[in-house]
Amino acid sequence: MRYRIKSSESFDKEVKRLAKRYRSLIDDVRGLCVELLANPTLGTDLGGGLRKVRMRIASKGRGKSGGARVITYTVVMAMDETTINLLYIYDKADRDSVSATEIEELLRKNGLR
């Protein structure tokens, strides 16, 4: 099966904001993309194709538990093609979680529902 990774506008905006605080964030996101391509079921299943993935931020000097969270949305395009959408990223130090209502709004805003 072939996997593609696409980032949403919301994700890109938050990465840009967080990258100002954490210099390693861009490389950390690249590393996460490599991990997702190798294991698309990485993270906690939230149902409906949504997953929450823990991501380490190297410049923060802490592990995955104190790093960032990435919300992904997986869409099967065809029998042999799947797209993993990077929907949203947040720093665990800034907020504990993202509500189901917020996730639904992000999906609508990015044209995924």
DSSP file (Angstrom, degrees, kcal/mol; ACC not computed):
  #  RESIDUE AA STRUCTURE BP1 BP2  ACC     N-H-->O    O-->H-N    N-H-->O    O-->H-N    TCO  KAPPA ALPHA  PHI   PSI    X-CA   Y-CA   Z-CA
    1    1 A M              0   0    0      0, 0.0     2,-0.4     0, 0.0    80,-0.2   0.000 360.0 360.0 360.0 143.4    0.0    0.0    0.0
    2    2 A R  E     -a   81   0A   0     78,-2.6    80,-2.5     2,-0.0     2,-0.4  -0.845 360.0-161.7-102.0 132.9    1.2    3.5   -0.8
    3    3 A Y  E     -a   82   0A   0     -2,-0.4     2,-0.4    78,-0.2    80,-0.2  -0.913   5.3-169.0-115.9 140.9    0.9    6.3    1.8
    4    4 A R  E     -a   83   0A   0     78,-2.3    80,-3.5    -2,-0.4     2,-0.5  -0.953  11.3-146.6-123.1 146.8    1.0   10.0    1.3
    5    5 A I  E     +a   84   0A   0     -2,-0.4     2,-0.4    78,-0.2    80,-0.2  -0.965  17.8 178.7-116.2 128.5    1.3   12.7    4.0
    6    6 A K  E     -a   85   0A   0     78,-2.3    80,-3.4    -2,-0.5     2,-0.4  -0.973  17.9-142.4-125.2 141.2   -0.4   16.0    3.6
    7    7 A S  E     -a   86   0A   0     -2,-0.4    80,-0.2    78,-0.2     2,-0.1  -0.842  16.7-132.7-103.7 143.2   -0.4   18.9    6.1
    8    8 A S     >  -     0   0    0     78,-2.5     4,-2.5    -2,-0.4     5,-0.2  -0.399  25.0-109.4 -85.6 166.6   -3.5   21.0    6.7
    9    9 A E  H  > S+     0   0    0      1,-0.2     4,-2.2     2,-0.2     5,-0.2   0.885 120.9  52.7 -61.7 -39.6   -3.5   24.8    6.8
   10   10 A S  H  > S+     0   0    0      2,-0.2     4,-2.0     1,-0.2    79,-0.2   0.898 109.8  48.5 -63.2 -41.7   -4.2   24.6   10.6
   11   11 A F  H  > S+     0   0    0     75,-0.3     4,-2.6    76,-0.3     5,-0.2   0.941 111.3  49.1 -63.9 -48.7   -1.2   22.3   11.1
   12   12 A D  H  X S+     0   0    0     -4,-2.5     4,-2.2     1,-0.2    -2,-0.2   0.887 110.5  51.6 -59.5 -40.3    1.1   24.5    9.1
   13   13 A K  H  X S+     0   0    0     -4,-2.2     4,-1.8     1,-0.2    -1,-0.2   0.915 112.5  44.5 -63.8 -44.3    0.1   27.6   11.0
   14   14 A E  H  X S+     0   0    0     -4,-2.0     4,-2.9     2,-0.2     5,-0.2   0.872 111.0  53.7 -70.1 -36.8    0.7   26.0   14.4
   15   15 A V  H  X S+     0   0    0     -4,-2.6     4,-2.6     2,-0.2    -2,-0.2   0.928 108.7  50.1 -61.5 -44.0    4.0   24.5   13.2
   16   16 A K  H  X S+     0   0    0     -4,-2.2     4,-0.7    -5,-0.2    -2,-0.2   0.911 113.4  45.7 -60.4 -43.0    5.2   28.0   12.2
   17   17 A R  H >X S+     0   0    0     -4,-1.8     3,-0.6     1,-0.2     4,-0.5   0.929 116.8  43.4 -66.6 -46.2    4.1   29.4   15.6
   18   18 A L  H >X S+     0   0    0     -4,-2.9     4,-2.5     1,-0.2     3,-0.9   0.813 103.7  65.4 -71.4 -29.9    5.7   26.6   17.6
   19   19 A A  H 3< S+     0   0    0     -4,-2.6    -1,-0.2     1,-0.3    -2,-0.2   0.758  93.4  62.0 -65.6 -23.8    8.9   26.6   15.5
   20   20 A K  H << S+     0   0    0     -4,-0.7    -1,-0.3    -3,-0.6    -2,-0.2   0.830 113.0  36.2 -68.0 -30.8    9.7   30.1   16.8
   21   21 A R  H << S+     0   0    0     -3,-0.9     2,-0.6    -4,-0.5    -2,-0.2   0.819 124.0  40.6 -88.2 -36.0    9.9   28.7   20.3
   22   22 A Y    ><  -     0   0    0     -4,-2.5     3,-1.5     1,-0.1     4,-0.3  -0.927  63.5-165.5-123.3 107.2   11.5   25.3   19.4
   23   23 A R  T 3  S+     0   0    0     -2,-0.6     3,-0.4     1,-0.3     4,-0.3   0.780  88.3  53.7 -63.2 -29.3   14.2   25.3   16.8
   24   24 A S  T 3> S+     0   0    0      1,-0.2     4,-2.4     2,-0.1    -1,-0.3   0.505  79.1  99.5 -84.5  -2.7   14.2   21.6   16.3
   25   25 A L  H <> S+     0   0    0     -3,-1.5     4,-2.7     1,-0.2     5,-0.2   0.862  78.0  52.5 -57.8 -42.6   10.5   21.4   15.6
   26   26 A I  H  > S+     0   0    0     -3,-0.4     4,-2.1    -4,-0.3    -1,-0.2   0.931 113.5  44.2 -60.4 -45.4   10.8   21.2   11.8
   27   27 A D  H  > S+     0   0    0     -4,-0.3     4,-2.3    -3,-0.2    -1,-0.2   0.873 111.9  54.0 -65.7 -36.5   13.2   18.3   12.0
   28   28 A D  H  X S+     0   0    0     -4,-2.4     4,-2.0     2,-0.2    -2,-0.2   0.902 108.5  48.7 -64.1 -40.9   11.0   16.7   14.6
   29   29 A V  H  X S+     0   0    0     -4,-2.7     4,-2.3     2,-0.2    -2,-0.2   0.899 109.6  52.4 -66.0 -40.5    8.0   16.9   12.3
   30   30 A R  H  X S+     0   0    0     -4,-2.1     4,-2.0    -5,-0.2    -2,-0.2   0.923 109.2  50.1 -59.4 -43.6   10.0   15.4    9.5
   31   31 A G  H  X S+     0   0    0     -4,-2.3     4,-2.1     1,-0.2    -1,-0.2   0.886 108.6  52.1 -61.9 -39.4   11.0   12.5   11.7
   32   32 A L  H  X S+     0   0    0     -4,-2.0     4,-2.8     1,-0.2    -1,-0.2   0.899 106.5  53.9 -63.2 -40.5    7.4   12.0   12.6
   33   33 A C  H  X S+     0   0    0     -4,-2.3     4,-2.2     2,-0.2    -2,-0.2   0.902 107.9  49.7 -61.1 -41.6    6.5   11.8    8.9
   34   34 A V  H  X S+     0   0    0     -4,-2.0     4,-1.7     2,-0.2    -1,-0.2   0.918 112.1  48.5 -62.3 -43.3    9.1    9.1    8.4
   35   35 A E  H  X S+     0   0    0     -4,-2.1     4,-2.5     1,-0.2    -2,-0.2   0.901 110.5  51.1 -63.0 -41.3    7.6    7.2   11.4
   36   36 A L  H  < S+     0   0    0     -4,-2.8    -1,-0.2     1,-0.2    -2,-0.2   0.867 107.9  51.9 -66.0 -36.7    4.1    7.6   10.1
   37   37 A L  H  < S+     0   0    0     -4,-2.2    -1,-0.2     1,-0.2    -2,-0.2   0.868 114.9  42.9 -66.4 -35.1    5.1    6.3    6.6
   38   38 A A  H  < S+     0   0    0     -4,-1.7    -2,-0.2     1,-0.3    -1,-0.2   0.838 134.7  17.0 -77.2 -34.2    6.6    3.2    8.3
   39   39 A N    ><  +     0   0    0     -4,-2.5     3,-1.5    -5,-0.2    -1,-0.3  -0.720  63.8 179.7-142.0  86.3    3.7    2.7   10.7
   40   40 A P  T 3  S+     0   0    0      0, 0.0    -4,-0.1     0, 0.0    -1,-0.1   0.660  81.3  63.2 -64.5 -16.3    0.5    4.6    9.8
   41   41 A T  T 3  S+     0   0    0     -5,-0.0     4,-0.1     4,-0.0    -5,-0.1   0.154  74.4 138.4 -94.9  20.4   -1.3    3.3   12.9
   42   42 A L    <   +     0   0    0     -3,-1.5     2,-0.1    -6,-0.1    -6,-0.0  -0.350  51.7  17.2 -62.7 141.2    1.1    5.1   15.2
   43   43 A G  S    S-     0   0    0      8,-0.1     2,-0.4    10,-0.1    10,-0.2  -0.371 103.7 -33.7  96.2-172.1   -0.6    6.7   18.2
   44   44 A T  E     -B   52   0A   0      8,-2.9     8,-2.4    -2,-0.1     2,-0.4  -0.753  57.3-124.4 -92.9 129.5   -3.9    6.5   20.0
   45   45 A D  E     -B   51   0A   0     -2,-0.4     6,-0.2     6,-0.2     3,-0.1  -0.601  25.9-180.0 -75.0 124.4   -7.0    5.7   17.9
   46   46 A L  E     -     0   0A   0      4,-2.7     5,-0.2    -2,-0.4    -1,-0.1   0.423  48.2-108.9-101.2  -3.0   -9.7    8.4   18.4
   47   47 A G  E >  S+B   50   0A   0      3,-0.8     3,-1.3     1,-0.0    -1,-0.2   0.111  92.6  58.7  90.9 153.3  -12.1    6.7   16.0
   48   48 A G  T 3  S-     0   0    0      1,-0.3     3,-0.1    -3,-0.1    -3,-0.0   0.769 132.2 -54.5  65.2  28.2  -13.3    7.7   12.6
   49   49 A G  T 3  S+     0   0    0      1,-0.3    25,-2.8    24,-0.1     2,-0.3   0.452 107.6 127.1  86.3   0.1   -9.8    7.7   11.0
   50   50 A L  E <   +BC  47  73A   0     -3,-1.3    -4,-2.7    23,-0.2    -3,-0.8  -0.707  32.8 178.4 -93.8 142.8   -8.5   10.1   13.7
   51   51 A R  E     -BC  45  72A   0     21,-2.2    21,-2.8    -2,-0.3     2,-0.5  -0.985  22.8-143.0-139.2 150.3   -5.4    9.4   15.7
   52   52 A K  E     -BC  44  71A   0     -8,-2.4    -8,-2.9    -2,-0.3     2,-0.5  -0.972  22.7-166.5-115.0 119.7   -3.4   11.3   18.4
   53   53 A V  E     - C   0  70A   0     17,-3.0    17,-2.5    -2,-0.5     2,-0.4  -0.895  15.9-135.1-112.1 131.2    0.3   10.8   18.1
   54   54 A R  E     - C   0  69A   0     -2,-0.5     2,-0.4    15,-0.2    15,-0.2  -0.676  25.7-168.6 -80.8 135.8    2.9   11.8   20.7
   55   55 A M  E     - C   0  68A   0     13,-2.9    13,-2.8    -2,-0.4     2,-0.2  -0.992  16.9-131.8-132.1 131.1    5.9   13.6   19.3
   56   56 A R        -     0   0    0     -2,-0.4     2,-0.6    11,-0.2     8,-0.2  -0.549  10.2-150.5 -75.2 140.3    9.2   14.4   21.0
   57   57 A I    >>> -     0   0    0      6,-0.4     3,-1.5     5,-0.3     5,-0.7  -0.940   7.6-161.0-111.7 106.4   10.5   18.0   20.6
   58   58 A A  G >45S+     0   0    0     -2,-0.6     3,-1.2     1,-0.3    -1,-0.2   0.864  86.7  54.5 -58.0 -42.5   14.3   17.6   20.8
   59   59 A S  G 345S+     0   0    0      1,-0.3    -1,-0.3     2,-0.1   -36,-0.1   0.622  99.2  63.9 -72.1 -10.2   15.0   21.3   21.7
   60   60 A K  G <45S-     0   0    0     -3,-1.5    -1,-0.3     2,-0.2    -2,-0.2   0.731 100.4-137.3 -80.6 -24.0   12.6   21.0   24.6
   61   61 A G  T <<5 +     0   0    0     -3,-1.2     2,-0.3    -4,-0.7    -3,-0.1   0.703  66.4 102.5  76.5  19.2   14.9   18.5   26.2
   62   62 A R      < -     0   0    0     -5,-0.7    -5,-0.3     1,-0.2    -1,-0.3  -0.794  69.9-106.1-126.3 171.1   12.1   16.2   27.3
   63   63 A G    >   -     0   0    0     -2,-0.3     3,-0.7    -7,-0.1    -6,-0.4   0.039  50.9 -74.1 -83.5-164.3   10.6   13.0   26.0
   64   64 A K  G >  S+     0   0    0      1,-0.2     3,-1.2     2,-0.2    -9,-0.3   0.840 124.6  63.9 -63.5 -34.5    7.4   12.3   24.2
   65   65 A S  G 3  S+     0   0    0      1,-0.3    -1,-0.2   -11,-0.1    -9,-0.0   0.819 112.3  34.6 -64.2 -29.7    5.3   12.7   27.3
   66   66 A G  G <  S+     0   0    0     -3,-0.7    -1,-0.3    -9,-0.0    27,-0.3   0.280 109.8  80.4-104.6  10.0    6.2   16.4   27.6
   67   67 A G  S <  S-     0   0    0     -3,-1.2    25,-2.5    -4,-0.2    26,-0.3   0.456  88.2 -55.0 -89.7-133.4    6.5   17.1   23.9
   68   68 A A  E     -CD  55  91A   0    -13,-2.8   -13,-2.9    23,-0.2     2,-0.4  -0.667  36.1-136.4-111.0 164.9    3.8   17.8   21.3
   69   69 A R  E     -CD  54  90A   0     21,-2.8    21,-2.2    -2,-0.2     2,-0.5  -0.976  13.7-160.5-120.4 138.4    0.6   16.0   20.2
   70   70 A V  E     -CD  53  89A   0    -17,-2.5   -17,-3.0    -2,-0.4     2,-0.6  -0.980   7.3-149.9-120.9 126.4   -0.3   15.7   16.5
   71   71 A I  E     -CD  52  88A   0     17,-3.0    16,-2.3    -2,-0.5    17,-1.4  -0.853  21.0-170.9 -94.0 123.0   -3.8   14.9   15.4
   72   72 A T  E     -CD  51  86A   0    -21,-2.8   -21,-2.2    -2,-0.6     2,-0.4  -0.839  14.6-158.0-114.7 153.4   -3.9   12.9   12.2
   73   73 A Y  E     -CD  50  85A   0     12,-2.3    12,-3.0    -2,-0.3     2,-0.5  -0.976  12.1-153.7-131.6 117.7   -6.8   12.0    9.9
   74   74 A T  E     - D   0  84A   0    -25,-2.8     2,-0.5    -2,-0.4    10,-0.2  -0.793  10.4-173.6 -99.6 129.7   -6.4    9.0    7.6
   75   75 A V  E     - D   0  83A   0      8,-3.0     8,-3.2    -2,-0.5     2,-0.8  -0.984  19.2-142.3-123.5 124.7   -8.3    8.7    4.4
   76   76 A V  E     + D   0  82A   0     -2,-0.5     6,-0.3     6,-0.2     3,-0.1  -0.783  20.4 179.5 -85.4 113.6   -8.3    5.6    2.1
   77   77 A M  E     -     0   0A   0      4,-1.9     2,-0.3    -2,-0.8     5,-0.2   0.858  64.5 -16.5 -84.0 -38.7   -8.3    7.0   -1.4
   78   78 A A  E >  S- D   0  81A   0      3,-2.0     3,-1.0     1,-0.0    -1,-0.2  -0.885  84.7 -78.0-153.5 178.7   -8.2    3.7   -3.3
   79   79 A M  T 3  S+     0   0    0     -2,-0.3     3,-0.0     1,-0.3    -2,-0.0   0.826 131.7  26.6 -56.7 -32.4   -7.4    0.1   -2.5
   80   80 A D  T 3  S+     0   0    0    -79,-0.1   -78,-2.6     1,-0.1     2,-0.4   0.238 112.8  72.6-117.8  13.4   -3.7    0.8   -2.7
   81   81 A E  E <   +aD   2  78A   0     -3,-1.0    -3,-2.0   -80,-0.2    -4,-1.9  -0.980  49.0 173.4-137.7 126.4   -3.5    4.5   -1.8
   82   82 A T  E     -aD   3  76A   0    -80,-2.5   -78,-2.3    -2,-0.4     2,-0.5  -0.986  17.1-149.9-130.5 138.6   -4.0    6.1    1.6
   83   83 A T  E     -aD   4  75A   0     -8,-3.2    -8,-3.0    -2,-0.4     2,-0.7  -0.934   3.3-157.3-110.6 129.2   -3.5    9.8    2.7
   84   84 A I  E     -aD   5  74A   0    -80,-3.5   -78,-2.3    -2,-0.5     2,-0.5  -0.923  13.9-155.7-103.8 113.2   -2.5   10.7    6.2
   85   85 A N  E     -aD   6  73A   0    -12,-3.0   -12,-2.3    -2,-0.7     2,-1.1  -0.791  11.4-142.6 -93.0 124.3   -3.6   14.3    6.9
   86   86 A L  E     +aD   7  72A   0    -80,-3.4   -78,-2.5    -2,-0.5   -75,-0.3  -0.771  30.1 174.2 -82.8 104.2   -1.6   16.1    9.6
   87   87 A L  E     -     0   0A   0    -16,-2.3   -76,-0.3    -2,-1.1     2,-0.3   0.902  51.5 -11.4 -85.7 -45.2   -4.6   18.0   11.0
   88   88 A Y  E     - D   0  71A   0    -17,-1.4   -17,-3.0   -78,-0.1     2,-0.4  -0.994  49.6-159.4-158.8 149.9   -3.3   19.8   14.1
   89   89 A I  E     + D   0  70A   0     -2,-0.3     2,-0.3   -19,-0.2   -19,-0.2  -0.993  15.0 175.3-132.5 141.5   -0.3   20.0   16.4
   90   90 A Y  E     - D   0  69A   0    -21,-2.2   -21,-2.8    -2,-0.4     2,-0.4  -0.996  32.6-113.9-146.0 152.1   -0.1   21.4   19.9
   91   91 A D  E >>  - D   0  68A   0     -2,-0.3     4,-1.8   -23,-0.2     3,-1.3  -0.697  19.9-139.7 -83.5 129.4    2.4   21.7   22.7
   92   92 A K  T 34 S+     0   0    0    -25,-2.5    -1,-0.1    -2,-0.4   -24,-0.1   0.776 103.9  59.5 -60.3 -26.7    1.5   19.6   25.7
   93   93 A A  T 34 S+     0   0    0    -26,-0.3    -1,-0.3   -27,-0.3     3,-0.1   0.773 106.9  46.9 -72.4 -25.7    2.8   22.5   27.9
   94   94 A D  T <4 S+     0   0    0     -3,-1.3     2,-0.3     1,-0.3    -2,-0.2   0.851 127.4   0.1 -84.8 -37.6    0.2   24.8   26.3
   95   95 A R     <  -     0   0    0     -4,-1.8    -1,-0.3     1,-0.1     3,-0.1  -0.995  54.9-136.4-153.7 152.6   -2.9   22.6   26.5
   96   96 A D  S    S-     0   0    0     -2,-0.3     2,-0.3     1,-0.2    -1,-0.1   0.903  78.8 -23.9 -78.3 -43.4   -3.8   19.2   27.7
   97   97 A S        -     0   0    0    -28,-0.0     2,-0.4    -5,-0.0    -1,-0.2  -0.951  56.6-107.6-158.9 175.5   -6.0   18.0   24.8
   98   98 A V        -     0   0    0     -2,-0.3    -8,-0.0    -3,-0.1    -3,-0.0  -0.963  39.0-123.6-115.0 130.9   -8.2   19.1   21.9
   99   99 A S     >  -     0   0    0     -2,-0.4     4,-2.1     1,-0.1     5,-0.2  -0.258  19.6-114.7 -72.6 160.7  -12.0   18.5   22.3
  100  100 A A  H  > S+     0   0    0      1,-0.2     4,-2.4     2,-0.2     5,-0.2   0.853 118.0  55.8 -61.5 -35.6  -14.0   16.5   19.8
  101  101 A T  H  > S+     0   0    0      2,-0.2     4,-2.2     1,-0.2    -1,-0.2   0.913 107.0  48.7 -63.6 -43.5  -15.9   19.7   18.8
  102  102 A E  H  > S+     0   0    0      2,-0.2     4,-2.3     1,-0.2    -2,-0.2   0.893 110.9  50.8 -63.4 -40.2  -12.6   21.4   18.0
  103  103 A I  H  X S+     0   0    0     -4,-2.1     4,-2.4     2,-0.2    -2,-0.2   0.922 109.6  49.8 -64.9 -43.9  -11.5   18.4   15.9
  104  104 A E  H  X S+     0   0    0     -4,-2.4     4,-2.3     1,-0.2    -1,-0.2   0.905 110.7  50.6 -59.9 -41.3  -14.8   18.3   14.0
  105  105 A E  H  X S+     0   0    0     -4,-2.2     4,-2.9     1,-0.2    -2,-0.2   0.902 109.5  50.6 -63.8 -41.3  -14.4   22.1   13.3
  106  106 A L  H  X S+     0   0    0     -4,-2.3     4,-1.8     2,-0.2    -2,-0.2   0.896 109.2  51.3 -62.9 -40.7  -10.8   21.5   12.0
  107  107 A L  H  <>S+     0   0    0     -4,-2.4     5,-3.0     2,-0.2     6,-0.8   0.929 114.0  43.3 -62.4 -45.1  -12.0   18.7    9.7
  108  108 A R  H ><5S+     0   0    0     -4,-2.3     3,-1.7     4,-0.2    -2,-0.2   0.930 112.0  53.3 -65.1 -45.2  -14.7   21.0    8.3
  109  109 A K  H 3<5S+     0   0    0     -4,-2.9    -1,-0.2     1,-0.3    -2,-0.2   0.833 112.1  45.4 -59.7 -34.2  -12.4   24.0    8.0
  110  110 A N  T 3<5S-     0   0    0     -4,-1.8    -1,-0.3    -5,-0.2    -2,-0.2   0.266 115.6-113.3 -96.2  10.9   -9.9   21.9    6.0
  111  111 A G  T < 5S+     0   0    0     -3,-1.7    -3,-0.2     1,-0.1    -2,-0.1   0.767  81.8 122.2  68.2  27.2  -12.5   20.3    3.7
  112  112 A L      <       0   0    0     -5,-3.0    -4,-0.2    -6,-0.2    -5,-0.1   0.500 360.0 360.0 -99.7  -5.6  -12.1   16.8    5.1
  113  113 A R              0   0    0     -6,-0.8    -5,-0.2    -5,-0.1    -1,-0.1   0.293 360.0 360.0-141.1 360.0  -15.7   16.4    6.1
